[in-house]
Amino acid sequence: MERTESEQRYGAIGSDQVNLLISLLIRFPHISAVHYEPDDRSLRFVYLLRQVQLDELHQFVQRAQLHLEAFHSFDSARPIPQLAAIQHEHTDELLVLQIKRDVDSLSYEELNLINELVQSSFPERVVCDMVENLDEEYLDEDDSIASFLAAGDRFGNEKLSGFREKGKVLVFSTPVRS
C-alpha cells in the first residue's frame, strides 16, 4: 500500500512528535490545545477558562511562579528553564490562558504540576473536552510522555498544533521556511 502525501510528511517530521501532542491532549483533558514552536523550541499549552476575574488570574500567576520556582529549586541537576511565560487573552465568554515552556527543561513532573495548579486555581471553570472511545492503552501514557520530554532533542523543525474538537484530537503541521 502506498503512503499518502500527508503520511509521508508526518513520517518525515517524526511520528513521535505527533504522538506526543496526541498523548498530551488525551492524558490532560483540561489542555484545550498544545503548540510546538521550533523557533524557540517551546511548547505552548492552552487552557480555556469560564468566568475568571483578572484578580483571580493575577493570584494564579503569583501562585504558579512560587510553585514552579520551588519545584526547580529541589533538583539542581535539572536544566534551568530558558523560557517560561504565562499569557492570557479575554474573550466575551472565556479567558484563554497560555503557558509556554521550553522543551529542553520541561519535565513530565512539571507538566503535572502546571495542570494541577490550573485545575485547583479554577475549579469547575476549566473547559474540559474528553476524547470519545478511548482505548485503555491511551490512558496510561505517562511513561511515553516523560521519556519523550526527557529526550528534548527529538523535536524537529516543524511547527505543530494539536487541539480538541468535538471529542477528537487533531494535529496539524505547518512547514517552517528556511
Secondary structure, DSSP 8 states (H G I E B T S, - for coil): ----HHHHHHHHH-HHHHHHHHHHHHH-TT--EEEEETTTTEEEEEEEEES--HHHHHHHHHHHHHHHHHHHHS-TTS---S-EEEEEEE-SSEEEEEEEEETTT--HHHHHHHHHHHHHHSTTTB-----SS--HHHH--HHHHHHHHHTGGG--S-EEEEEEETTEEEEEEE----
